[in-house]
């Protein structure tokens, strides 16, 4: 069995911008690397050149005997006239299975395919998406459900939603709760070194999320407003991208709330921080917050867990599945409950950096990672052994949408070429060959 680990999705920028997606693939490979080498199937990782360094950085799988790395030149991905060259390169690796597909693969693939759908947030919070985004997500998820041999769900919550909203998946879903571990370098230094760099000199609560609407920073800031009014607000450290592409006004509105309520001294926003700094922010935090309105399976909760940290989580289905204590859950719309819980847990907490807690967590982390690795192998084997074919009826909406969009773009290109007098038939602007054409 030879598995293609697939990072050649629709757009290189999609992986560069969506950090969680890249971490997911790395976590899968770390899970496999935690097992004896003889248990792991052959893996071929197809990685775009711009992602190579980030993909291999401090990777525990980098030297694994079962891993072959195929770095793909960015120009080969962007030049449609060279798509046959890319197809040949992929076919020469003779892989049996492709994982994870989050968009239609860029080239024909002759083996089986495992899709990964992170969550169905758009079904519960359509107000966070444009009409075009809602339509695209529905079409894409229908496409993956119809054409993939398996759909990986990171939680039972996602699986339940998939079977409700996309019944074409039938019983082809597979729950795979991903796990993670800190890199060895993260545990090799004292957090206080980074704290000094960042100017943090007191205990704090850490909120490590992008400033997107569904991450629900507002309820946290509301809770801090209440704590500040009573003179009991601890320091809150926030990191993450400050731009919400769906709602550019979201972060400025949060800044306005902080200023208008005099929280500047109790709430610090760092923006994006290097990964090595983020691990130290985790390690030195008194508490970690996860207030999200919707998740598929929280990466930050898993990362905090590897360090033995206490995480206060919003009471949503996936967090009930992921949490270790229901006493650390709070209604994501109840700032009063969060304020009271924060005050109680912060007062009772020990030191931010707790070496004993880290040591205890390390044993459980190793076990969790090995379980994850074996579940991943079970996914591969069960998919290969399943003789059923995926359904195809619901692929049509996405197929037509893609074809229409491609036709419109080609029309514009042809029009522009005529305007500038560059009507060269060998310009390489050929229609894209989608992987479903092999069925013709």
GIMOMO-V159664 format. One record per pair of residues at least 4 apart in sequence whose C-alpha atoms are under 8 Angstrom apart, sorted by the first residue. I is the first residue (numbers start at 1). J is the second residue. D is the distance in Angstrom with one decimal. If there is no record, write none. Layout:
BEGIN
I | J | D
I | J | D
END
This chain:
BEGIN
1 | 41 | 6.0
1 | 42 | 6.6
1 | 95 | 7.6
1 | 96 | 6.3
1 | 97 | 8.0
2 | 41 | 6.3
2 | 42 | 4.8
2 | 43 | 5.8
2 | 44 | 7.3
2 | 94 | 7.5
2 | 95 | 4.9
2 | 96 | 5.4
2 | 97 | 6.7
3 | 41 | 7.3
3 | 42 | 6.2
3 | 43 | 4.8
3 | 44 | 6.1
3 | 95 | 5.5
3 | 96 | 6.0
3 | 97 | 4.9
3 | 98 | 6.0
3 | 99 | 7.3
4 | 43 | 6.0
4 | 44 | 4.9
4 | 45 | 5.9
4 | 46 | 7.0
4 | 95 | 5.9
4 | 96 | 7.6
4 | 97 | 6.0
4 | 98 | 4.7
4 | 99 | 6.1
5 | 25 | 7.8
5 | 43 | 6.8
5 | 44 | 6.0
5 | 45 | 4.5
5 | 46 | 6.2
5 | 98 | 6.2
5 | 99 | 5.1
5 | 100 | 6.6
6 | 45 | 6.3
6 | 46 | 5.5
6 | 47 | 7.3
6 | 98 | 6.5
6 | 99 | 5.7
6 | 100 | 5.9
6 | 101 | 7.0
7 | 15 | 7.7
7 | 45 | 7.5
7 | 46 | 5.8
7 | 47 | 5.4
7 | 48 | 7.1
7 | 100 | 8.0
8 | 12 | 7.2
8 | 46 | 6.6
8 | 47 | 6.5
8 | 48 | 6.6
8 | 77 | 8.0
8 | 105 | 7.3
8 | 106 | 6.9
9 | 14 | 7.7
9 | 15 | 7.9
9 | 101 | 7.5
9 | 102 | 7.1
9 | 103 | 6.2
9 | 104 | 7.5
9 | 105 | 6.3
9 | 106 | 6.5
10 | 14 | 7.3
10 | 103 | 6.4
10 | 104 | 7.4
10 | 105 | 7.4
10 | 106 | 6.6
11 | 15 | 7.1
12 | 16 | 6.3
12 | 48 | 7.1
12 | 50 | 7.8
13 | 17 | 5.7
14 | 18 | 5.9
15 | 19 | 6.6
15 | 21 | 6.4
15 | 22 | 6.1
16 | 22 | 7.8
16 | 51 | 7.2
18 | 22 | 7.1
19 | 23 | 6.3
20 | 24 | 6.1
20 | 299 | 7.6
21 | 25 | 6.7
22 | 26 | 6.4
22 | 55 | 7.3
23 | 27 | 5.9
24 | 28 | 6.3
24 | 178 | 7.4
25 | 29 | 6.5
25 | 100 | 8.0
26 | 30 | 6.1
26 | 55 | 7.0
26 | 59 | 7.7
27 | 31 | 6.1
27 | 178 | 7.0
27 | 179 | 6.5
27 | 180 | 5.5
28 | 32 | 6.5
28 | 178 | 7.2
28 | 179 | 8.0
28 | 372 | 7.8
28 | 373 | 7.0
28 | 376 | 7.5
29 | 33 | 6.1
29 | 61 | 6.3
29 | 373 | 7.9
30 | 34 | 6.3
30 | 59 | 7.4
30 | 60 | 6.1
30 | 61 | 6.0
30 | 180 | 7.5
30 | 369 | 7.6
30 | 373 | 7.8
31 | 35 | 7.3
31 | 179 | 7.4
31 | 180 | 7.7
31 | 369 | 5.1
31 | 370 | 5.9
31 | 371 | 7.9
31 | 372 | 5.8
31 | 373 | 4.2
31 | 374 | 7.9
32 | 40 | 6.5
32 | 370 | 7.4
32 | 372 | 8.0
32 | 373 | 4.6
32 | 374 | 7.4
32 | 376 | 7.8
33 | 37 | 7.4
33 | 60 | 6.6
33 | 61 | 5.4
33 | 64 | 7.1
33 | 373 | 7.7
34 | 366 | 7.6
34 | 369 | 6.6
34 | 370 | 5.6
34 | 373 | 7.1
35 | 39 | 6.7
35 | 40 | 7.2
35 | 370 | 6.1
35 | 373 | 6.9
35 | 374 | 7.9
36 | 40 | 7.3
37 | 64 | 7.7
37 | 65 | 7.4
37 | 66 | 7.2
40 | 66 | 6.9
40 | 377 | 7.3
41 | 66 | 6.6
41 | 377 | 7.8
42 | 66 | 4.8
42 | 67 | 6.3
42 | 68 | 7.9
43 | 66 | 5.9
43 | 67 | 4.9
43 | 68 | 6.1
44 | 67 | 5.9
44 | 68 | 4.7
44 | 69 | 5.8
44 | 70 | 6.9
44 | 93 | 7.7
44 | 95 | 7.8
45 | 67 | 7.3
45 | 68 | 6.2
45 | 69 | 5.0
45 | 70 | 5.9
46 | 69 | 6.4
46 | 70 | 4.9
46 | 71 | 6.0
46 | 72 | 6.8
47 | 51 | 6.5
47 | 52 | 6.2
47 | 55 | 8.0
47 | 69 | 7.3
47 | 70 | 6.2
47 | 71 | 4.9
47 | 72 | 5.9
48 | 52 | 6.5
48 | 71 | 5.6
48 | 72 | 4.7
48 | 73 | 6.1
48 | 74 | 6.0
49 | 71 | 5.6
49 | 72 | 5.6
49 | 73 | 5.4
49 | 74 | 6.0
50 | 74 | 7.2
51 | 55 | 5.8
52 | 56 | 6.2
52 | 71 | 7.0
53 | 57 | 5.9
55 | 59 | 7.5
56 | 62 | 6.2
58 | 183 | 6.5
59 | 183 | 7.8
61 | 67 | 7.6
62 | 67 | 7.7
63 | 67 | 7.5
72 | 76 | 7.0
72 | 77 | 7.5
73 | 77 | 6.9
74 | 78 | 6.4
75 | 79 | 5.9
76 | 80 | 7.9
76 | 82 | 6.2
76 | 83 | 7.2
76 | 85 | 7.9
76 | 86 | 6.7
77 | 82 | 8.0
77 | 83 | 7.4
77 | 86 | 7.5
79 | 83 | 7.1
79 | 428 | 7.2
80 | 428 | 6.3
80 | 429 | 6.6
80 | 430 | 6.3
80 | 431 | 7.7
80 | 432 | 6.6
81 | 428 | 4.6
81 | 429 | 6.9
81 | 430 | 6.4
82 | 86 | 6.6
83 | 87 | 6.1
83 | 107 | 7.1
83 | 433 | 7.9
84 | 88 | 6.2
85 | 89 | 6.3
86 | 90 | 6.3
86 | 107 | 7.2
87 | 91 | 6.2
87 | 107 | 5.5
87 | 108 | 6.5
88 | 92 | 6.0
89 | 93 | 7.0
90 | 94 | 7.4
90 | 109 | 7.9
91 | 95 | 7.3
91 | 109 | 7.4
91 | 110 | 7.8
95 | 111 | 6.8
96 | 110 | 7.7
96 | 111 | 4.7
96 | 112 | 6.3
97 | 111 | 5.3
97 | 112 | 4.7
97 | 113 | 5.6
97 | 114 | 7.5
97 | 380 | 7.7
97 | 384 | 7.7
98 | 109 | 7.9
98 | 111 | 7.1
98 | 112 | 6.3
98 | 113 | 4.7
98 | 114 | 6.1
99 | 113 | 6.3
99 | 114 | 5.1
99 | 115 | 6.6
99 | 116 | 8.0
100 | 113 | 7.7
100 | 114 | 5.7
100 | 115 | 5.2
100 | 116 | 5.6
101 | 105 | 6.7
101 | 113 | 7.1
101 | 114 | 6.1
101 | 115 | 4.3
101 | 116 | 5.9
101 | 144 | 7.9
102 | 115 | 5.9
102 | 116 | 5.6
102 | 117 | 6.7
102 | 144 | 7.7
103 | 140 | 7.0
103 | 144 | 7.5
104 | 144 | 7.6
104 | 434 | 7.7
104 | 435 | 7.4
105 | 109 | 7.6
105 | 434 | 7.7
105 | 435 | 6.5
106 | 434 | 6.8
106 | 435 | 7.0
107 | 433 | 7.2
107 | 434 | 6.4
107 | 435 | 5.4
108 | 433 | 8.0
108 | 434 | 6.7
108 | 435 | 3.9
108 | 436 | 7.1
108 | 437 | 7.7
108 | 438 | 6.8
109 | 435 | 6.5
112 | 148 | 7.4
112 | 149 | 6.3
112 | 383 | 7.8
112 | 384 | 7.4
113 | 147 | 8.0
113 | 148 | 5.1
113 | 149 | 5.6
113 | 150 | 7.0
114 | 148 | 5.5
114 | 149 | 5.8
114 | 150 | 4.8
114 | 151 | 5.8
114 | 152 | 7.0
115 | 144 | 6.2
115 | 145 | 7.8
115 | 148 | 5.8
115 | 149 | 7.8
115 | 150 | 6.2
115 | 151 | 4.7
115 | 152 | 6.0
116 | 151 | 5.6
116 | 152 | 4.8
116 | 153 | 6.5
117 | 141 | 7.3
117 | 151 | 7.0
117 | 152 | 6.5
117 | 153 | 6.1
118 | 153 | 6.6
118 | 154 | 6.7
118 | 158 | 7.5
118 | 296 | 5.4
118 | 297 | 7.9
119 | 153 | 7.9
119 | 158 | 5.7
119 | 295 | 6.5
119 | 296 | 4.7
120 | 124 | 7.3
120 | 158 | 7.0
120 | 161 | 6.9
120 | 162 | 7.7
120 | 296 | 7.9
121 | 125 | 5.9
121 | 126 | 7.7
121 | 294 | 6.2
121 | 295 | 7.4
122 | 126 | 4.8
122 | 128 | 7.4
122 | 129 | 6.9
122 | 134 | 6.5
122 | 137 | 7.8
125 | 129 | 7.8
126 | 130 | 7.9
126 | 134 | 7.1
128 | 213 | 7.2
128 | 214 | 7.7
128 | 246 | 6.9
128 | 247 | 7.8
129 | 133 | 5.8
129 | 134 | 6.1
129 | 246 | 6.5
130 | 134 | 6.2
130 | 246 | 7.6
131 | 135 | 6.2
132 | 136 | 6.1
133 | 137 | 6.1
134 | 138 | 6.3
135 | 139 | 6.1
136 | 140 | 5.9
136 | 398 | 7.8
137 | 141 | 5.9
138 | 142 | 6.0
139 | 143 | 6.0
139 | 395 | 7.8
139 | 397 | 6.1
139 | 398 | 4.9
140 | 144 | 6.2
140 | 398 | 6.4
141 | 145 | 5.9
141 | 166 | 7.8
142 | 146 | 6.0
142 | 166 | 6.6
142 | 168 | 7.9
142 | 394 | 5.9
142 | 395 | 6.4
142 | 398 | 7.8
143 | 147 | 6.1
143 | 394 | 6.4
143 | 395 | 4.6
143 | 396 | 7.9
143 | 398 | 6.4
144 | 148 | 5.5
144 | 151 | 7.6
145 | 150 | 7.9
145 | 151 | 6.7
145 | 166 | 7.1
145 | 168 | 6.4
145 | 169 | 5.3
145 | 390 | 7.9
145 | 391 | 8.0
146 | 168 | 6.5
146 | 169 | 6.9
146 | 390 | 5.8
146 | 391 | 4.9
146 | 392 | 4.9
146 | 393 | 7.0
146 | 394 | 6.1
146 | 395 | 6.0
147 | 390 | 5.4
147 | 391 | 6.3
147 | 392 | 6.1
147 | 395 | 7.3
148 | 390 | 6.1
149 | 172 | 6.8
149 | 383 | 6.8
149 | 388 | 7.8
149 | 389 | 6.6
149 | 390 | 5.4
150 | 172 | 5.0
150 | 173 | 5.7
150 | 174 | 6.9
150 | 383 | 6.7
151 | 169 | 7.5
151 | 172 | 6.3
151 | 173 | 4.7
151 | 174 | 6.2
152 | 173 | 5.8
152 | 174 | 4.9
152 | 175 | 5.9
152 | 176 | 6.4
153 | 158 | 5.7
153 | 159 | 5.6
153 | 173 | 6.8
153 | 174 | 6.0
153 | 175 | 4.8
153 | 176 | 6.0
153 | 177 | 7.8
153 | 296 | 7.9
154 | 158 | 6.7
154 | 159 | 7.9
154 | 175 | 5.6
154 | 176 | 5.0
154 | 177 | 4.7
154 | 178 | 6.6
154 | 296 | 6.1
154 | 297 | 5.8
155 | 159 | 6.4
155 | 175 | 5.7
155 | 176 | 6.7
155 | 177 | 5.8
155 | 296 | 6.5
155 | 297 | 6.2
155 | 318 | 6.8
155 | 321 | 7.7
156 | 160 | 6.0
156 | 175 | 6.3
156 | 318 | 7.6
156 | 321 | 7.9
157 | 161 | 6.3
157 | 296 | 7.4
157 | 317 | 6.4
157 | 318 | 5.6
157 | 321 | 8.0
158 | 162 | 6.1
158 | 296 | 6.1
159 | 163 | 6.2
159 | 173 | 6.6
159 | 174 | 7.6
159 | 175 | 6.9
160 | 164 | 6.2
161 | 165 | 6.0
161 | 166 | 7.9
162 | 166 | 5.2
162 | 167 | 7.0
162 | 169 | 7.4
163 | 167 | 4.8
163 | 168 | 7.7
163 | 169 | 6.5
163 | 170 | 6.6
168 | 391 | 7.1
168 | 394 | 8.0
169 | 173 | 6.6
174 | 379 | 7.2
176 | 372 | 7.5
176 | 375 | 6.9
176 | 376 | 7.2
177 | 297 | 7.3
177 | 372 | 7.1
178 | 297 | 7.9
178 | 372 | 6.3
179 | 302 | 6.3
179 | 368 | 6.6
179 | 369 | 5.7
179 | 372 | 6.4
180 | 302 | 6.4
180 | 303 | 6.4
180 | 306 | 7.5
180 | 365 | 7.6
180 | 369 | 6.6
181 | 303 | 6.7
181 | 306 | 6.0
181 | 365 | 6.6
181 | 366 | 8.0
181 | 369 | 7.7
182 | 186 | 6.3
182 | 187 | 7.5
182 | 279 | 7.5
182 | 303 | 7.2
182 | 306 | 7.0
183 | 187 | 7.3
184 | 188 | 6.4
185 | 189 | 7.1
186 | 276 | 6.3
186 | 279 | 6.2
186 | 280 | 7.0
189 | 193 | 7.7
190 | 194 | 7.8
190 | 280 | 8.0
191 | 195 | 6.3
191 | 280 | 5.0
191 | 281 | 7.4
191 | 283 | 6.8
191 | 284 | 6.1
191 | 353 | 7.5
192 | 196 | 6.0
192 | 284 | 7.8
193 | 197 | 6.5
194 | 198 | 6.2
194 | 277 | 6.3
194 | 280 | 6.7
194 | 281 | 8.0
195 | 199 | 5.9
195 | 200 | 5.0
195 | 201 | 6.9
195 | 280 | 7.9
195 | 281 | 7.7
196 | 200 | 6.2
196 | 201 | 7.3
202 | 235 | 7.5
203 | 234 | 7.3
203 | 235 | 6.8
203 | 285 | 6.9
203 | 286 | 6.3
203 | 352 | 6.7
204 | 234 | 6.0
204 | 235 | 4.7
204 | 236 | 5.6
204 | 237 | 6.6
204 | 285 | 5.7
204 | 286 | 5.8
204 | 287 | 7.3
204 | 352 | 8.0
205 | 234 | 7.1
205 | 235 | 6.3
205 | 236 | 4.9
205 | 237 | 6.2
205 | 285 | 5.7
205 | 286 | 5.7
205 | 287 | 4.9
205 | 288 | 5.8
205 | 289 | 7.2
206 | 236 | 6.0
206 | 237 | 5.0
206 | 238 | 6.1
206 | 281 | 7.2
206 | 282 | 7.0
206 | 285 | 5.9
206 | 286 | 7.8
206 | 287 | 6.3
206 | 288 | 4.9
206 | 289 | 6.2
207 | 236 | 7.3
207 | 237 | 6.1
207 | 238 | 4.8
207 | 239 | 6.7
207 | 288 | 6.2
207 | 289 | 5.2
207 | 290 | 7.0
208 | 238 | 5.7
208 | 239 | 5.0
208 | 240 | 6.2
208 | 289 | 7.8
208 | 300 | 7.2
209 | 215 | 6.9
209 | 238 | 7.3
209 | 239 | 6.1
209 | 240 | 5.0
209 | 241 | 7.6
210 | 215 | 7.2
210 | 239 | 7.2
210 | 240 | 4.2
210 | 241 | 4.7
210 | 242 | 6.4
210 | 243 | 7.9
211 | 215 | 6.7
211 | 217 | 7.2
211 | 240 | 6.5
211 | 241 | 6.0
211 | 242 | 5.1
211 | 243 | 6.5
211 | 244 | 6.3
211 | 250 | 7.8
211 | 251 | 6.4
212 | 216 | 7.5
212 | 242 | 7.8
212 | 243 | 7.3
212 | 244 | 5.0
212 | 247 | 8.0
212 | 250 | 7.4
212 | 251 | 7.9
213 | 217 | 7.7
213 | 244 | 7.4
213 | 247 | 7.7
213 | 250 | 6.8
214 | 292 | 5.9
214 | 293 | 5.3
214 | 294 | 6.3
215 | 291 | 6.4
215 | 292 | 4.2
215 | 293 | 6.1
215 | 294 | 7.4
216 | 220 | 7.4
216 | 291 | 5.8
216 | 292 | 5.2
216 | 293 | 6.1
216 | 332 | 7.7
217 | 221 | 6.3
217 | 254 | 7.9
217 | 291 | 7.0
217 | 292 | 7.9
218 | 222 | 6.1
218 | 254 | 6.9
219 | 223 | 6.2
219 | 291 | 7.6
219 | 332 | 6.9
219 | 333 | 6.4
219 | 334 | 7.1
219 | 335 | 5.4
220 | 224 | 6.2
220 | 291 | 7.3
220 | 335 | 6.8
220 | 338 | 7.5
221 | 225 | 6.1
221 | 257 | 7.9
221 | 258 | 7.3
222 | 226 | 6.6
222 | 335 | 5.8
223 | 227 | 6.3
223 | 335 | 4.7
223 | 336 | 6.2
223 | 338 | 6.2
223 | 339 | 4.8
224 | 228 | 5.8
224 | 233 | 6.1
224 | 263 | 7.7
224 | 339 | 6.9
225 | 229 | 6.2
225 | 261 | 6.6
225 | 263 | 7.1
226 | 230 | 6.7
226 | 336 | 7.5
226 | 339 | 6.9
227 | 231 | 6.3
227 | 232 | 5.2
227 | 233 | 4.6
227 | 339 | 6.4
227 | 343 | 8.0
228 | 232 | 5.7
228 | 233 | 4.7
228 | 263 | 7.5
228 | 266 | 8.0
232 | 343 | 7.7
233 | 266 | 6.8
234 | 266 | 6.6
235 | 265 | 7.8
235 | 266 | 4.8
235 | 267 | 6.1
235 | 268 | 7.7
236 | 266 | 6.0
236 | 267 | 4.8
236 | 268 | 6.2
237 | 267 | 6.2
237 | 268 | 5.0
237 | 269 | 6.2
237 | 270 | 7.4
238 | 267 | 7.5
238 | 268 | 6.1
238 | 269 | 4.8
238 | 270 | 6.0
238 | 271 | 7.3
239 | 269 | 6.0
239 | 270 | 5.0
239 | 271 | 4.8
239 | 272 | 5.8
239 | 273 | 6.7
240 | 270 | 7.4
240 | 271 | 4.8
240 | 272 | 4.5
240 | 273 | 7.1
241 | 271 | 5.5
241 | 272 | 5.3
242 | 251 | 6.1
242 | 271 | 6.1
242 | 272 | 7.9
243 | 248 | 6.3
243 | 250 | 8.0
243 | 251 | 6.6
244 | 248 | 5.3
244 | 249 | 7.9
244 | 250 | 6.7
244 | 251 | 7.2
248 | 252 | 7.9
249 | 253 | 6.2
250 | 254 | 6.6
251 | 255 | 6.3
252 | 256 | 6.2
253 | 257 | 6.3
254 | 258 | 6.3
255 | 259 | 6.3
256 | 260 | 6.0
257 | 261 | 6.1
258 | 262 | 6.2
258 | 263 | 5.0
258 | 264 | 6.2
258 | 267 | 7.6
259 | 263 | 6.2
259 | 264 | 6.2
263 | 267 | 5.9
264 | 268 | 6.9
273 | 277 | 6.3
273 | 278 | 6.4
274 | 278 | 6.4
275 | 279 | 6.4
276 | 280 | 6.7
277 | 281 | 6.3
278 | 282 | 6.3
279 | 283 | 6.3
280 | 284 | 6.1
281 | 285 | 6.0
282 | 288 | 7.5
282 | 304 | 6.5
282 | 307 | 7.8
282 | 309 | 7.9
283 | 307 | 6.6
283 | 309 | 7.8
283 | 352 | 6.9
283 | 353 | 5.5
283 | 354 | 7.7
284 | 352 | 4.5
284 | 353 | 4.4
284 | 354 | 7.9
285 | 352 | 4.8
285 | 353 | 6.9
286 | 309 | 7.8
286 | 310 | 7.9
286 | 346 | 6.9
286 | 349 | 6.6
286 | 350 | 7.2
286 | 351 | 6.6
286 | 352 | 4.3
286 | 353 | 7.7
287 | 309 | 6.7
287 | 310 | 5.6
287 | 311 | 6.1
287 | 312 | 7.5
287 | 345 | 7.9
287 | 346 | 6.9
287 | 349 | 7.9
287 | 352 | 7.8
288 | 304 | 7.3
288 | 309 | 7.1
288 | 310 | 6.3
288 | 311 | 4.7
288 | 312 | 6.3
289 | 311 | 5.6
289 | 312 | 5.0
289 | 313 | 6.2
290 | 300 | 7.7
290 | 301 | 7.3
290 | 311 | 6.9
290 | 312 | 6.1
290 | 313 | 4.7
290 | 314 | 6.3
291 | 312 | 7.7
291 | 313 | 5.6
291 | 314 | 4.7
291 | 332 | 6.1
292 | 313 | 7.8
292 | 314 | 6.2
292 | 332 | 7.1
293 | 314 | 7.2
293 | 316 | 7.1
293 | 332 | 6.4
294 | 316 | 7.2
295 | 318 | 6.8
296 | 318 | 6.7
297 | 318 | 6.5
297 | 319 | 7.7
297 | 322 | 7.5
298 | 302 | 6.6
298 | 319 | 8.0
299 | 303 | 6.2
300 | 304 | 6.0
301 | 305 | 6.0
301 | 311 | 6.8
302 | 306 | 6.5
303 | 307 | 7.1
304 | 308 | 6.6
304 | 309 | 5.3
304 | 310 | 7.5
304 | 311 | 7.2
305 | 309 | 5.7
305 | 310 | 7.6
305 | 361 | 7.1
306 | 358 | 7.3
306 | 361 | 5.5
306 | 362 | 6.3
306 | 364 | 7.8
306 | 365 | 5.6
307 | 357 | 6.8
307 | 358 | 4.7
307 | 359 | 8.0
307 | 361 | 5.8
307 | 362 | 7.2
308 | 357 | 5.0
308 | 358 | 5.3
308 | 360 | 7.2
308 | 361 | 5.0
309 | 357 | 7.6
311 | 328 | 7.0
312 | 328 | 4.9
312 | 329 | 5.9
312 | 330 | 7.5
313 | 319 | 6.7
313 | 323 | 7.7
313 | 328 | 6.2
313 | 329 | 4.9
313 | 330 | 6.3
314 | 319 | 6.9
314 | 329 | 5.5
314 | 330 | 5.0
314 | 331 | 5.7
314 | 332 | 4.9
315 | 319 | 6.3
315 | 320 | 6.6
315 | 329 | 5.1
315 | 330 | 5.2
315 | 331 | 5.2
315 | 332 | 6.4
316 | 320 | 6.4
316 | 331 | 8.0
316 | 332 | 7.9
317 | 321 | 6.5
318 | 322 | 6.2
319 | 323 | 5.5
320 | 326 | 7.1
320 | 329 | 8.0
323 | 328 | 8.0
325 | 329 | 7.7
328 | 341 | 7.7
330 | 334 | 7.3
330 | 337 | 6.5
330 | 338 | 6.0
330 | 341 | 7.9
331 | 337 | 7.2
331 | 338 | 7.6
334 | 338 | 6.4
335 | 339 | 6.0
336 | 340 | 6.3
337 | 341 | 6.1
338 | 342 | 6.0
339 | 343 | 6.2
340 | 344 | 6.2
341 | 345 | 6.0
342 | 346 | 5.7
343 | 347 | 6.1
344 | 348 | 6.4
345 | 349 | 6.0
350 | 354 | 7.8
354 | 358 | 6.4
355 | 359 | 6.2
356 | 360 | 6.2
357 | 361 | 6.1
358 | 362 | 6.1
359 | 363 | 7.1
360 | 364 | 7.2
361 | 365 | 6.0
362 | 366 | 6.3
363 | 367 | 6.6
364 | 368 | 6.1
365 | 369 | 6.0
366 | 370 | 6.3
367 | 371 | 6.3
368 | 372 | 6.1
369 | 373 | 6.2
370 | 374 | 6.3
371 | 375 | 6.2
372 | 376 | 6.2
373 | 377 | 6.5
374 | 378 | 6.2
375 | 379 | 6.2
376 | 380 | 6.4
377 | 381 | 6.1
378 | 382 | 5.9
379 | 383 | 6.1
380 | 384 | 6.2
381 | 385 | 6.1
382 | 386 | 6.1
392 | 396 | 7.9
395 | 399 | 6.2
396 | 400 | 6.0
397 | 401 | 6.1
398 | 402 | 6.0
399 | 403 | 6.1
400 | 404 | 6.0
401 | 405 | 6.1
402 | 406 | 6.0
403 | 407 | 6.1
404 | 408 | 6.2
405 | 409 | 6.3
406 | 410 | 6.2
406 | 431 | 7.3
407 | 411 | 6.2
408 | 412 | 6.4
409 | 413 | 6.2
410 | 414 | 6.0
410 | 429 | 7.8
410 | 431 | 7.9
411 | 415 | 6.1
412 | 416 | 6.2
413 | 417 | 6.1
414 | 418 | 6.2
414 | 423 | 7.6
415 | 419 | 6.3
416 | 420 | 6.4
417 | 421 | 5.9
417 | 422 | 5.0
417 | 423 | 5.4
418 | 422 | 6.2
418 | 423 | 5.8
433 | 437 | 7.0
436 | 440 | 7.9
END
